[in-house]
């Protein structure tokens, strides 16, 4: 038997010596002598069978703390198989549709820089309908995520496509969502989207009024904060069946003010169909250099500290900090999911949208570039990353952005997609146990 790669030994001032197993999500509080013994077993200077009685040995084997020589590798293969099976057995066709790449904002961290301003013409709309129908066999429905640019700059195209989907597409729409900056929402648009059964709409507010107006400013330099707030008020009234996700992109400039913003917005939209949440800034263009990313993105330790801060302030549940097995699944890993730009080019990732050299094909001709498809679905997966394979957090980590790994493969750009370190794990578990006393 050998020490599992998914064990994490650590010392916590509040909990003492501890052993966490990320495969079983188990935590054992141990004494110092046991901790030191486990350290020797881990590095191979002591044999577990020689120093443990049969009862303790069996408990450690049952808890996957001690495993057969190839058992960790077999576990990885099982996880990878489940991920690949999910990639090829989805029952819906996922379409991320960009009616335009035009945008009325000039956000400094946006990865869609200098893209051509175009709108999806009727010919391409016809091709989109044909593409969905050609790929509908054996599927239960299709999902829509309106994206851009700013999709509401192409609202006439959206209306046209909804009409075409209703009249000419064989599959029903099972879910529809939109990512928008929210500035162009009007009463007319809200009522229309409500009648189209839009399920979810994501709108970004990037900090208090001053900070937001620096990072989410209009191209003409004017502020957007007040109007977006008012538009969320309106949308929550006119679209009662649509969940409105108000997201804040957390980077180096706005992390300190988020708790106050969260409380302000939560109070404003209390008992409404609005949820407030955060994400971490990613500059996930394939051409972004490492130094530029580091200038705006938080590192792993800073992300962990931010989540701890939210838990301490009651914004995030302390119980939610306890690790859970990764169940993430993204468009780029789904064989039945595509991103389509206004000119009919297909992509696997919206970070590639508008960069024709990164397209995987067209609506008219179908998928042709399987090199890029395999990049996303095979080469850039966490199970193809030697750093991830060797990491004790692999079962509880989503693996981060695939496009970052492709940047390393194609251009040698360094990357860090880790969402947890040992210090963060210890603090997460401490807070979890404090909440369960």
C-alpha positions as a printed NumPy array, in Angstrom:
array([[  0.   ,   0.   ,   0.   ],
       [  1.138,   3.573,  -0.582],
       [  0.172,   7.075,   0.495],
       [ -2.538,   8.514,  -1.762],
       [ -1.73 ,  11.571,  -3.833],
       [ -5.06 ,  13.067,  -2.714],
       [ -4.077,  13.406,   0.941],
       [ -3.294,  16.842,   2.363],
       [ -1.595,  17.013,   5.757],
       [ -1.736,  20.405,   7.439],
       [ -1.61 ,  22.195,  10.763],
       [ -4.3  ,  24.679,  11.786],
       [ -4.106,  26.902,  14.853],
       [ -7.816,  26.394,  15.418],
       [ -8.122,  22.699,  14.534],
       [ -4.659,  21.363,  15.263],
       [ -3.089,  18.662,  13.09 ],
       [ -5.317,  17.397,  10.309],
       [ -5.538,  15.083,   7.318],
       [ -7.866,  15.952,   4.434],
       [ -8.551,  13.537,   1.566],
       [ -9.879,  15.312,  -1.525],
       [-11.118,  12.114,  -3.152],
       [-13.366,  11.193,  -0.215],
       [-13.885,  14.777,   1.038],
       [-12.946,  13.45 ,   4.47 ],
       [-11.232,  15.319,   7.297],
       [ -9.491,  13.625,  10.229],
       [ -8.188,  15.565,  13.218],
       [ -5.056,  13.812,  14.471],
       [ -2.431,  14.265,  17.163],
       [  1.135,  15.402,  16.574],
       [  2.603,  11.904,  16.764],
       [  0.181,  10.609,  14.127],
       [  0.892,  13.649,  11.965],
       [  4.623,  12.965,  12.101],
       [  4.077,   9.266,  11.38 ],
       [  1.937,  10.127,   8.36 ],
       [  4.654,  12.472,   7.113],
       [  7.128,   9.572,   7.186],
       [  4.685,   7.277,   5.376],
       [  4.116,  10.023,   2.801],
       [  7.804,  10.435,   1.927],
       [  8.394,   6.694,   2.032],
       [ 10.798,   6.437,   4.985],
       [  8.281,   4.348,   6.931],
       [  6.087,   1.46 ,   5.715],
       [  2.455,   1.717,   6.862],
       [  2.106,  -2.063,   7.188],
       [  5.045,  -2.177,   9.599],
       [  3.909,   0.53 ,  12.029],
       [  0.091,   0.349,  12.101],
       [ -2.128,  -2.285,  13.648],
       [ -4.579,  -4.126,  11.401],
       [ -7.609,  -2.105,  12.502],
       [ -5.991,   1.288,  11.767],
       [ -4.551,  -0.034,   8.526],
       [ -7.98 ,  -1.157,   7.321],
       [ -9.548,   2.189,   8.234],
       [ -6.917,   4.061,   6.22 ],
       [ -7.409,   1.737,   3.257],
       [-11.174,   2.113,   3.422],
       [-10.807,   5.886,   3.558],
       [ -8.482,   5.866,   0.501],
       [ -5.683,   7.362,   2.564],
       [ -3.626,   4.299,   1.663],
       [ -4.115,   2.895,  -1.83 ],
       [ -2.823,   0.179,  -4.126],
       [  0.163,   1.131,  -6.309],
       [ -1.94 ,   1.998,  -9.386],
       [ -5.16 ,   3.003,  -7.649],
       [ -4.674,   6.781,  -7.933],
       [ -4.033,   6.42 , -11.675],
       [ -7.154,   4.308, -12.055],
       [ -9.154,   6.938, -10.185],
       [ -7.899,   9.639, -12.557],
       [ -8.845,   7.478, -15.537],
       [-12.348,   7.032, -14.141],
       [-12.794,  10.788, -13.641],
       [-11.476,  11.471, -17.125],
       [-13.805,   8.876, -18.625],
       [-16.807,  10.454, -16.9  ],
       [-15.818,  13.872, -18.239],
       [-15.39 ,  12.541, -21.785],
       [-18.642,  10.594, -21.625],
       [-20.449,  13.768, -20.607],
       [-18.803,  15.608, -23.495],
       [-20.274,  13.227, -26.058],
       [-23.659,  12.338, -24.531],
       [-25.358,  15.677, -23.936],
       [-28.995,  15.621, -25.015],
       [-29.254,  19.253, -26.105],
       [-27.604,  21.41 , -28.741],
       [-25.953,  24.442, -27.12 ],
       [-25.757,  27.602, -29.201],
       [-23.955,  30.713, -27.978],
       [-25.125,  33.269, -30.53 ],
       [-23.457,  36.623, -31.164],
       [-25.909,  38.714, -33.234],
       [-23.174,  41.37 , -33.358],
       [-19.652,  41.967, -32.103],
       [-20.327,  45.688, -31.786],
       [-20.324,  47.102, -28.269],
       [-21.184,  50.455, -26.714],
       [-18.725,  49.939, -23.832],
       [-14.93 ,  50.255, -23.6  ],
       [-14.047,  47.973, -20.682],
       [-10.245,  47.875, -20.162],
       [-10.127,  44.138, -19.317],
       [-12.344,  43.012, -22.21 ],
       [-10.767,  40.286, -24.337],
       [-12.773,  41.288, -27.428],
       [-10.49 ,  44.066, -28.631],
       [-10.626,  45.554, -32.123],
       [-13.127,  43.055, -33.491],
       [-14.976,  43.859, -36.707],
       [-18.332,  45.57 , -36.232],
       [-20.897,  43.504, -38.094],
       [-24.444,  42.238, -37.621],
       [-25.83 ,  38.838, -38.517],
       [-27.452,  39.183, -41.938],
       [-30.534,  37.234, -43.138],
       [-28.374,  34.827, -45.149],
       [-26.387,  33.859, -42.044],
       [-29.591,  33.632, -40.004],
       [-30.866,  31.1  , -42.551],
       [-27.627,  29.161, -42.23 ],
       [-28.025,  29.134, -38.442],
       [-31.522,  27.645, -38.714],
       [-30.24 ,  25.018, -41.159],
       [-27.289,  24.202, -38.892],
       [-29.547,  23.607, -35.884],
       [-31.858,  21.389, -37.916],
       [-28.972,  19.391, -39.406],
       [-27.604,  18.732, -35.916],
       [-30.917,  17.972, -34.214],
       [-31.078,  14.205, -34.687],
       [-31.483,  12.356, -31.408],
       [-31.548,  15.547, -29.328],
       [-34.29 ,  16.787, -27.011],
       [-33.943,  20.519, -27.632],
       [-31.497,  23.383, -27.989],
       [-30.324,  26.144, -25.694],
       [-29.557,  29.749, -26.525],
       [-27.106,  32.119, -24.893],
       [-27.139,  35.545, -26.506],
       [-23.645,  37.003, -26.389],
       [-21.554,  39.601, -28.134],
       [-20.121,  42.277, -28.276],
       [-23.228,  43.699, -26.743],
       [-26.111,  41.533, -27.999],
       [-28.763,  44.219, -27.493],
       [-27.069,  46.338, -30.146],
       [-28.382,  43.608, -32.447],
       [-31.871,  43.472, -30.941],
       [-33.541,  43.435, -34.385],
       [-31.462,  40.363, -35.23 ],
       [-32.496,  38.716, -31.957],
       [-36.163,  39.304, -32.756],
       [-35.701,  37.948, -36.252],
       [-33.973,  34.795, -34.97 ],
       [-36.579,  34.12 , -32.284],
       [-39.216,  34.264, -35.01 ],
       [-37.216,  31.923, -37.243],
       [-36.622,  29.485, -34.367],
       [-40.329,  29.39 , -33.614],
       [-41.342,  28.801, -37.218],
       [-38.564,  26.771, -38.801],
       [-36.492,  24.896, -36.199],
       [-37.383,  21.292, -35.412],
       [-36.118,  21.353, -31.82 ],
       [-37.764,  23.26 , -28.964],
       [-35.838,  25.87 , -26.998],
       [-35.204,  24.318, -23.585],
       [-33.279,  27.215, -22.04 ],
       [-32.384,  30.738, -23.092],
       [-30.036,  33.231, -21.509],
       [-28.282,  36.496, -22.3  ],
       [-25.015,  38.169, -21.291],
       [-25.469,  41.935, -21.585],
       [-24.056,  45.08 , -20.035],
       [-27.659,  46.09 , -19.345],
       [-27.329,  49.666, -20.571],
       [-29.628,  49.264, -23.591],
       [-32.502,  47.52 , -21.819],
       [-35.82 ,  49.252, -22.428],
       [-39.412,  48.553, -21.521],
       [-40.014,  47.247, -25.045],
       [-37.021,  44.906, -24.912],
       [-37.894,  43.59 , -21.445],
       [-41.471,  42.817, -22.439],
       [-40.297,  41.098, -25.616],
       [-37.739,  38.935, -23.8  ],
       [-40.337,  38.066, -21.17 ],
       [-42.683,  36.84 , -23.909],
       [-39.805,  34.795, -25.366],
       [-39.357,  33.092, -21.97 ],
       [-35.789,  34.265, -21.412],
       [-34.693,  32.285, -18.343],
       [-31.565,  34.124, -17.266],
       [-29.845,  37.413, -17.917],
       [-26.353,  38.353, -16.704],
       [-25.54 ,  42.012, -16.074],
       [-22.246,  43.297, -14.697],
       [-21.805,  46.   , -12.058],
       [-18.103,  46.271, -11.327],
       [-18.014,  48.177,  -8.067],
       [-19.371,  51.338,  -6.541],
       [-20.399,  54.197,  -8.789],
       [-16.884,  55.622,  -9.155],
       [-15.114,  52.316,  -9.818],
       [-17.806,  50.962, -12.136],
       [-17.747,  54.1  , -14.255],
       [-13.998,  53.646, -14.751],
       [-14.141,  50.01 , -15.84 ],
       [-17.589,  49.814, -17.441],
       [-17.631,  53.119, -19.263],
       [-19.334,  53.944, -22.517],
       [-17.189,  54.47 , -25.575],
       [-18.2  ,  58.135, -25.518],
       [-16.727,  58.381, -22.001],
       [-20.033,  58.806, -20.193],
       [-20.945,  56.897, -17.041],
       [-23.225,  53.853, -17.034],
       [-23.767,  52.971, -13.353],
       [-27.033,  54.833, -12.693],
       [-28.746,  53.699, -15.856],
       [-27.818,  50.045, -15.361],
       [-29.158,  50.134, -11.792],
       [-32.423,  51.627, -13.03 ],
       [-32.62 ,  49.071, -15.842],
       [-32.235,  46.182, -13.392],
       [-35.111,  47.723, -11.381],
       [-37.222,  47.771, -14.539],
       [-36.238,  44.317, -15.748],
       [-37.032,  42.702, -12.393],
       [-40.564,  44.1  , -12.661],
       [-41.213,  43.366, -16.331],
       [-39.448,  39.961, -16.478],
       [-40.64 ,  38.206, -13.289],
       [-39.854,  34.716, -14.63 ],
       [-36.276,  35.568, -15.585],
       [-33.485,  35.312, -13.02 ],
       [-31.243,  38.372, -13.218],
       [-27.662,  37.657, -12.219],
       [-25.815,  40.835, -11.253],
       [-22.132,  39.974, -11.421],
       [-19.079,  41.836, -10.202],
       [-15.761,  40.968, -11.837],
       [-13.256,  41.013,  -8.979],
       [ -9.756,  42.211,  -9.754],
       [ -7.038,  44.157,  -8.   ],
       [ -8.856,  47.493,  -8.13 ],
       [-12.281,  46.664,  -6.676],
       [-11.98 ,  43.763,  -4.232],
       [-12.044,  45.948,  -1.115],
       [-15.333,  47.625,  -1.984],
       [-17.301,  44.527,  -2.986],
       [-18.734,  43.7  ,   0.486],
       [-20.342,  47.137,   0.75 ],
       [-21.603,  46.94 ,  -2.849],
       [-23.039,  43.473,  -2.231],
       [-24.977,  44.64 ,   0.812],
       [-26.225,  47.75 ,  -0.983],
       [-27.498,  45.848,  -4.022],
       [-28.876,  42.953,  -1.976],
       [-30.911,  45.403,   0.061],
       [-32.138,  47.226,  -3.034],
       [-33.327,  44.032,  -4.741],
       [-34.359,  42.036,  -1.696],
       [-37.134,  39.509,  -2.431],
       [-36.837,  40.142,  -6.172],
       [-35.7  ,  37.829,  -8.966],
       [-32.161,  39.207,  -8.71 ],
       [-29.074,  37.411,  -7.401],
       [-25.804,  39.184,  -6.603],
       [-22.563,  37.282,  -7.101],
       [-18.927,  37.715,  -8.026],
       [-16.487,  36.216, -10.486],
       [-12.763,  36.806, -10.808],
       [-11.384,  38.888, -13.657],
       [ -9.918,  36.806, -16.48 ],
       [ -8.148,  38.281, -19.463],
       [ -8.615,  35.14 , -21.483],
       [ -7.633,  36.231, -24.947],
       [ -5.208,  33.754, -26.478],
       [ -2.868,  36.671, -27.209],
       [ -2.713,  38.143, -23.684],
       [  0.755,  38.079, -22.138],
       [  1.375,  36.77 , -18.629],
       [  2.443,  40.148, -17.188],
       [ -0.762,  41.83 , -18.362],
       [ -2.86 ,  39.128, -16.726],
       [ -0.942,  39.437, -13.459],
       [ -1.561,  43.187, -13.464],
       [ -5.343,  42.737, -13.217],
       [ -6.   ,  39.181, -11.99 ],
       [ -5.833,  37.922,  -8.417],
       [ -3.511,  35.007,  -7.701],
       [ -4.637,  31.825,  -5.958],
       [ -3.863,  33.034,  -2.427],
       [ -5.658,  36.337,  -3.035],
       [ -8.742,  34.556,  -4.382],
       [ -8.84 ,  32.313,  -1.313],
       [ -8.441,  35.305,   0.998],
       [-11.27 ,  37.086,  -0.796],
       [-13.664,  34.162,  -0.312],
       [-12.637,  33.986,   3.351],
       [-13.383,  37.695,   3.722],
       [-16.865,  37.188,   2.26 ],
       [-17.533,  34.315,   4.663],
       [-16.363,  36.351,   7.646],
       [-18.666,  39.207,   6.644],
       [-21.654,  36.89 ,   6.22 ],
       [-21.888,  37.421,   2.456],
       [-20.934,  33.846,   1.681],
       [-22.03 ,  30.828,   3.701],
       [-19.214,  29.38 ,   5.78 ],
       [-20.601,  25.92 ,   5.096],
       [-20.197,  26.516,   1.359],
       [-16.439,  26.784,   1.811],
       [-16.028,  23.089,   2.504],
       [-14.594,  21.491,  -0.665],
       [-16.849,  19.507,  -2.98 ],
       [-16.135,  17.245,  -5.928],
       [-15.77 ,  19.057,  -9.233],
       [-18.805,  18.81 , -11.482],
       [-18.054,  21.718, -13.798],
       [-18.773,  21.477, -17.5  ],
       [-18.292,  24.168, -20.123],
       [-19.204,  24.915, -23.718],
       [-15.671,  24.229, -24.941],
       [-15.84 ,  20.647, -23.623],
       [-19.308,  19.847, -25.025],
       [-19.328,  18.14 , -28.421],
       [-22.837,  19.519, -29.029],
       [-22.07 ,  23.143, -28.138],
       [-20.917,  25.95 , -30.389],
       [-20.303,  29.678, -30.394],
       [-21.337,  31.441, -33.616],
       [-20.297,  34.938, -34.667],
       [-22.307,  37.352, -36.889],
       [-20.581,  36.098, -40.037],
       [-21.398,  32.449, -39.394],
       [-18.008,  31.274, -38.119],
       [-18.115,  28.605, -35.408],
       [-15.933,  28.465, -32.293],
       [-15.583,  26.318, -29.185],
       [-14.84 ,  29.226, -26.816],
       [-16.247,  32.751, -26.69 ],
       [-12.712,  33.961, -25.944],
       [-11.917,  33.095, -29.57 ],
       [-14.939,  34.833, -31.09 ],
       [-14.099,  37.053, -34.044],
       [-10.606,  35.59 , -34.469],
       [-11.265,  33.683, -37.679],
       [ -8.012,  31.719, -37.458],
       [ -9.428,  30.168, -34.247],
       [-12.737,  29.128, -35.808],
       [-13.587,  25.436, -36.084],
       [-15.759,  25.83 , -39.18 ],
       [-18.805,  27.666, -40.433],
       [-22.575,  27.317, -40.222],
       [-22.64 ,  26.587, -43.934],
       [-19.865,  23.984, -44.116],
       [-19.982,  22.566, -40.603],
       [-17.038,  21.68 , -38.369],
       [-13.755,  21.328, -40.254],
       [-10.971,  22.303, -37.877],
       [-10.746,  19.348, -35.511],
       [ -7.303,  20.443, -34.365],
       [ -8.894,  23.238, -32.338],
       [-11.819,  21.052, -31.267],
       [ -9.405,  18.493, -29.856],
       [ -7.372,  21.258, -28.224],
       [-10.343,  22.223, -26.087],
       [-11.867,  18.814, -25.485],
       [ -8.679,  16.805, -24.991],
       [ -5.356,  18.702, -24.904],
       [ -6.348,  21.578, -22.593],
       [ -8.416,  19.551, -20.145],
       [ -7.13 ,  19.344, -16.576],
       [ -6.592,  15.607, -17.028],
       [ -4.042,  16.377, -19.747],
       [ -2.161,  18.801, -17.5  ],
       [  0.762,  17.149, -15.666],
       [  0.604,  19.827, -12.966],
       [ -3.056,  18.993, -12.304],
       [ -2.493,  15.242, -12.376],
       [  0.097,  15.582,  -9.618],
       [ -2.003,  18.003,  -7.546],
       [ -3.778,  16.701,  -4.412],
       [ -6.657,  19.101,  -5.129],
       [ -7.526,  17.635,  -8.551],
       [-10.874,  16.045,  -7.501],
       [-12.14 ,  19.353,  -6.047],
       [-10.742,  21.779,  -8.641],
       [-12.507,  22.755, -11.87 ],
       [ -9.187,  22.962, -13.668],
       [ -9.51 ,  26.603, -14.663],
       [ -9.704,  28.134, -18.124],
       [ -8.843,  25.799, -20.998],
       [ -7.803,  28.722, -23.175],
       [ -4.963,  29.538, -20.755],
       [ -3.521,  26.073, -21.308],
       [ -3.865,  26.453, -25.073],
       [ -1.892,  29.698, -24.76 ],
       [  0.86 ,  27.695, -23.101],
       [  0.714,  24.953, -25.738],
       [  0.716,  27.295, -28.735],
       [  2.691,  30.321, -27.546],
       [  4.455,  29.327, -24.349],
       [  2.517,  31.858, -22.246],
       [  2.828,  30.973, -18.528],
       [ -0.445,  30.426, -16.701],
       [ -1.88 ,  29.799, -13.265],
       [ -5.441,  28.511, -13.099],
       [ -5.318,  27.059,  -9.568],
       [ -8.282,  28.03 ,  -7.399],
       [ -7.051,  26.619,  -4.077],
       [ -3.845,  26.246,  -2.095],
       [ -3.062,  24.51 ,   1.194],
       [ -3.385,  27.674,   3.286],
       [ -6.75 ,  28.417,   1.725],
       [ -7.93 ,  24.862,   2.347],
       [ -7.038,  25.077,   6.034],
       [ -8.884,  28.388,   6.474],
       [-11.919,  27.147,   4.53 ],
       [-12.195,  24.103,   6.769],
       [-11.698,  26.192,   9.907],
       [-14.59 ,  28.464,   8.969],
       [-16.74 ,  25.481,   8.056],
       [-16.205,  23.904,  11.46 ],
       [-16.866,  27.186,  13.234],
       [-20.243,  27.343,  11.488],
       [-21.109,  23.809,  12.574],
       [-20.327,  24.112,  16.28 ]])
